[in-house]
């Protein structure tokens, strides 16, 4: 198992290679381009879980299934994995206003 610190200058190259390798092992071929969707080339939810297991083993850190669904391309997944979640404040730590989009529930009511 290779454990990598994701704060190093070469972190992007390490994560890109890990994603490429996991993608290839699960789908049997490398991504055609960095922007092709995992799901468009044959990936499904079970394959996504398998790819996550490969990534967790290689990177030594937790990988979330929602990262694969939100960013199903190689480039998107690399970006998602490089984001330091510790630097993103939780909602209760933010300042300013929170904008909530409301939908009309019918009969002139908002709820």
C-alpha positions in Angstrom: 0.0 0.0 0.0 1.3 3.4 -0.9 0.4 6.3 1.4 0.7 9.7 -0.1 0.5 13.1 1.5 -1.8 15.1 -0.8 -0.1 18.4 0.1 3.1 17.8 -2.0 3.8 19.5 -5.3 3.5 16.2 -7.1 0.1 15.3 -5.5 -1.8 16.0 -8.7 0.5 13.6 -10.7 0.2 10.9 -7.9 -3.6 11.2 -7.8 -4.0 11.3 -11.6 -1.9 8.1 -11.9 -3.9 6.4 -9.1 -7.2 7.3 -10.8 -5.9 6.1 -14.2 -4.7 2.8 -12.7 -7.9 2.2 -10.7 -10.1 3.1 -13.8 -8.1 0.7 -15.9 -8.3 -2.2 -13.5 -12.0 -1.9 -13.0 -13.1 -1.2 -16.7 -10.3 -3.1 -18.4 -9.0 -0.1 -20.4 -7.6 3.3 -19.7 -9.8 6.4 -20.1 -10.0 7.7 -23.7 -9.5 11.2 -22.4 -9.5 13.0 -19.1 -13.0 14.3 -19.7 -14.9 11.0 -20.6 -17.5 9.9 -18.1 -16.8 6.7 -16.1 -20.5 5.8 -16.5 -20.6 6.5 -20.3 -17.8 3.9 -21.0 -19.4 1.0 -19.0 -19.0 1.9 -15.4 -21.9 1.3 -13.0 -22.4 1.7 -9.3 -20.7 -1.6 -8.5 -17.7 -0.7 -10.6 -17.6 2.7 -8.9 -17.4 1.0 -5.5 -14.6 -1.3 -6.8 -12.7 1.7 -8.2 -13.1 3.5 -4.8 -11.6 0.5 -3.1 -8.6 0.6 -5.4 -8.2 4.3 -4.8 -8.4 4.0 -1.0 -5.9 1.2 -1.0 -3.4 3.2 -3.2 -3.9 6.7 -1.7 -4.4 5.6 1.9 -7.3 7.8 2.4 -11.1 7.7 2.3 -12.8 8.3 -1.1 -16.5 9.1 -1.2 -18.9 7.5 -3.7 -20.5 11.0 -4.3 -17.1 12.2 -5.7 -17.5 9.6 -8.4 -21.1 10.5 -9.1 -20.5 14.3 -9.0 -17.3 14.1 -11.0 -17.3 11.0 -13.1 -14.5 11.9 -15.4 -10.8 11.3 -14.7 -10.1 15.0 -14.5 -13.1 15.7 -12.3 -12.3 12.9 -9.9 -8.7 14.0 -9.6 -9.9 17.5 -8.7 -12.4 16.2 -6.2 -9.7 14.1 -4.5 -7.2 17.0 -4.3 -9.6 19.3 -2.5 -8.6 19.5 1.1 -12.0 19.2 2.9 -10.5 20.4 6.1 -10.0 23.8 4.6 -13.7 24.1 3.6 -15.7 25.6 6.5 -18.8 23.8 7.7 -22.1 25.6 7.1 -22.3 26.7 10.7 -18.9 28.3 10.5 -19.6 30.5 7.4 -20.5 34.1 7.6 -23.0 36.0 5.5 -26.4 35.0 4.2 -27.5 31.7 3.1 -29.6 31.7 0.0 -32.3 29.1 -0.2 -34.3 28.7 -3.4 -38.0 28.2 -2.6 -40.5 26.5 -4.8 -44.2 27.3 -5.0 -46.0 24.5 -3.3 -49.3 25.5 -5.0 -52.2 27.6 -3.9 -49.9 30.5 -3.4 -48.0 28.8 -0.6 -44.3 28.5 -0.3 -44.3 25.4 1.9 
